[in-house]
Amino acid sequence: MVSANLAFMRQNVIEKMKQSEKLSRDMECMRKALPTPRGTASSHSAQLNSLRTEKSDIDRQIDDLTVTYSEVFCQQLCAKILTAFPRELRDNIYQYVVTPDYIYAGPQYLTNEGIPCEKDRDAPFFKDSYVGKMVLVELAQTWYRHTLFYFWDRARNADVVERFMVTDRWGLGIKPHEHISRVRFDLGSQTLHSQGNCGRASSKFCDVDGFLNLLVEPLKSLAHFSIPNRAHFLIRIHTLGSLQNQCLASIGSKGLRPLLEDLLTELKKLRSDGHQFIVQWSELGDLEFSSSRGKETCALTAEAWQKEVRDVVTVLGGTRR
């Protein structure tokens, strides 16, 4: 029944295209036959305009019929894919169809409307009228799985993470935390120092408590959700000169050590769940801690991490003098 319907629609499109082509030929012949003096061409011009109008109507019908035919054909194809292939093979197909995006996951992402993809925003395969609801859901899940989500708003990341993990911009009831696998975090505050205090001996220090919360809370928010996929996390810490200027180190128990202890606690949770991570300090050159170093990274204590950070800070301080 569906095949017969497709054949009928296809034949209908072909007939309309033939009509359009014939009208194009008739219009071309009429243009060539138009008299040179414009005053004597009124009857020919009226007839030519009539042909143009008729052709425009037929071309619009062709567009509508082609869209309808394409939708029915694609839905039939997708129905066959759903019945012929298991989900594992369908996912292999989808990853060649869906273009991964680099999504800035900030407050604006959560308030914007419409499907969230950028590169394939207008693609027919992201419309359920072409692929059907089930295939669209699986394609959107593939998009979540292969897209990199960049949580860039350091001051609001904890709240953004909480909302992002359960907010499906596709409107398909998908839970993003069940599918994401590529994440980048920027951690830290926007401004750590009070202006004018950098590099000076002073009893007035930065808001270190607030800074520590901004640095660790997004990772703690992440821990509220199960992430079944083996995810890769790039975590960049922004201490904004506080290491070189001794702001963290000068406050004793509120300094670098507890920061590293809290950070390690959350990273070990990621590691135990099978995830991978790279931790970088934006101001400390090539220094990074990576789960690819195997058990060594997760066995590191806060003391060991602190020593590595301090060694780099000392070198940087020496080169700047």
C-alpha positions, 0 to 999 in steps of 0.5 A: 500500500505504501509503495503504491502510494509512493509510486503514485506521488512520484508519477504526479511529481513527474507529470507536474515537472513535464508541465513546468518544462513545457511552459518554460519552452512556450514562454521562451518561444513567445519571448522570441516572437514578441514584436520589437515595438513595445506598443504592439506587444500588449497582447503578447505580454499579457499572454506571457504573464499568464504563462508565468503565473501558471508556471509559478503555480505549478512550481509551487505544487511541485515543491509541495509534492516533492516535500510530501513524497520525501517525507513518506519515502524517508519515513518508510526507509526509517521504519525499515531501519528500525526493524532491520538493524539492532540499536548498536548498528543504528547508532553506527549509522547515526554517527555518520549522519549527525555532525557533532557541535561545540555547544556553549552551555551557559544560562542562555542555552537553557533559555533559548528555544528551538532545537539546540544543534548548530551545524545541522539545524535545518537538516530534514533528518532532524524533523519527525515529519521525515524520520518519525518520532523514534528515529528522531529521538535516537538521532538526538541522543547521538547528538548529545553523545558526540557533541562537546558541551562547554560550561563556560560561565564560572560564576553560574556553572553549578546551577547551569549543570543542575538544570542542563542535565535534565533540560531537553531542548529537543522537547523529546523527553531525553535526559541529557545526563544519560547520553553526554560523553564530552564535557569541558568545565571552566572552574573558578571565579571571574575576579578573585583579587580585590583590585590593588591588592595583587602582589602586595603585603596586606591583611585584606585578602581575596574571598577564598571561601567563595572561590573554593565554592565556585571551583568545586560546586559544579563538580559536586552538582555533576555528581548528583546525576548518573552518566552511563557513558564513559565521559571525557572531561576537560577541566580548566581552573582559573586562579587568576594570578592568586597562586603567584601572588600568594593569596591562597597560600597566605590564608593557611587552612583556607588556601591551596591545600583544601582546594586540592583536597576537594577537587581530588575527592570529586575527580576520584568519583569521576574516575571510579565511575569509569570517566576520564579527565584532564585538569589544567591551570589556565595560568600554569603553562603545560601543567596538567593532571590526567586520568590517562596517567593511570592509577598514578593520578588518582593515587596522588595526594593533595600534598603531591598535587600541591608540590607540583603546582608550587614547583611550577609557580616558583619557576614562573615567578623566577622567569617573570623576575 
